[in-house]
Every structure is written in structure tokens, then in C-alpha cells.
Amino acid sequence: QKEVEQDPGPLSVPEGAIVSLNCTYSNSAFQYFMWYRQYSRKGPELLMYTYSSGNKEDGRFTAQVDKSSKYISLFIRDSQPSDSATYLCAMSSLLMEYGNKLVFGAGTILRVKS
Amino acid sequence: DTEVTQTPKHLVMGMTNKKSLKCEQHMGHRAMYWYKQKAKKPPELMFVYSYEKLSINESVPSRFSPECPNSSLLNLHLHALQPEDSALYLCASSDPTSGTFYEQYFGPGTRLTVT
């Protein structure tokens, strides 16, 4: 079993739709949860991060963490064609002395059609 | 400035060549990372440098040799690579002393092709 599971998609939605992206994980030591966006042939870009359970909102993006279910989500409201990219969830346990090791999900390919 | 730069953008090398990838950041981050990313796969951690010392080596073959000459620079020396090493090589950095230590900033990557 992989430490982090993420449906690779592709997920295709019309412009303006609400998008829901999800990951599940098995390692209870994960405390920090991140979502990265990666455009084709570019490096990943940090979108959102959350610590422990709860919600965090930033503009059109909302990140949710449910540690009891080991489940995280990213919601995108009013999706735009420019949101078309691969979305990677990533998780980390506390390893400050060494720098932190991120464990990534497989990434979900999102296509927003105009 | 949250920029991590990587050179070259593209690299084609033969299996007997020696080449190096370079990564630079000026954010004062003291943790730097090399990742390998194959097509349609997530990044896989290769090495972590913390305060210019190698702190994590994820059992990477010795044909990949990292180097951190100073706090802003990270190199990856390549020698006798195999075609299966063709991938996007990503560099990232983070600040291990701040409350946002888990935020890693990625460079655009070097697309490596081994022929």
C-alpha cells in the first residue's frame, strides 16, 4: 500500500465548476499537508498548506484536512481554464533537523474546458 | 524573491559523459533538495542537504553525486548514466528554522535525456 493515494484522473470539468481533489494517506505521523500545482514541463508551485485537521481558505481555493479519516481535499471554486494543471498533494512529518521529507501523491490531472 | 533557478533547462548526454546540474537560491534557505520526476509521476526525493551537509540520501545510485559548495548553491554531478535516468530533475529549498519549514520552493527543473 502506498503511503499517499491520489486518483490520477484526468478530471475534466466545464469552466465555472467546483472542483474537488482528494488524497488519502496511511502514515499517522504526517502533520503537514500541502497542495502543489504543476503546469506541464514546469516545477511544482506551492498552492496551499495546512497543519493538522481543519479548513483553510485562500481566494478560490479551500484546503481541508480530516486526520481522523486520513483524508485531505482541495476545492477550487469558479474553475478557470488557467487552472488546468496537475495537482499534487504532499505530506510531511516533523523533521526540522534534517529538512523535511515530502511524500507526494501521484497527482491529479485537471482540465477545465472553456 | 521566492525563486529557485536551475541550469541548464535541457541536457542531452551520452552514457559515457560527465555533466553537472546546477541549482541556486537566494532566499537564505538552509535546506536544499534534489528530486527526480519521471513523466506522469510525482517527484521522488533523491537527496537533502541541511546547512550544507548531506542529511538524507534516498539510496540513490553512485552515478549521481550531489554537492553543496555553499548555502546558495547545489550541484548534481552525473556520470555513466543509463537511459532510464532520463527525467526531469527538480531542485527545491526550504527554511528549516522558520515556522514554515515544510514549504518547499521548487525550481523549473532540468530535463535530462540520456542517449
Interface residues (C-beta under 8 A of the other chain):
Chain A: P8 Y32 M34 Y36 R41 K42 G43 P44 E45 L46 Y49 L88 S92 M96 E97 Y98 G99 N100 K101 L102 F104 G105 A106 G107
Chain B: V4 A31 M32 Y33 K40 K41 P42 P43 L45 V48 Y49 S50 S55 I56 L88 L90 A92 S94 P96 T97 T100 F101 Y102 E103 Q104 Y105 F106 G107 P108 G109 R111
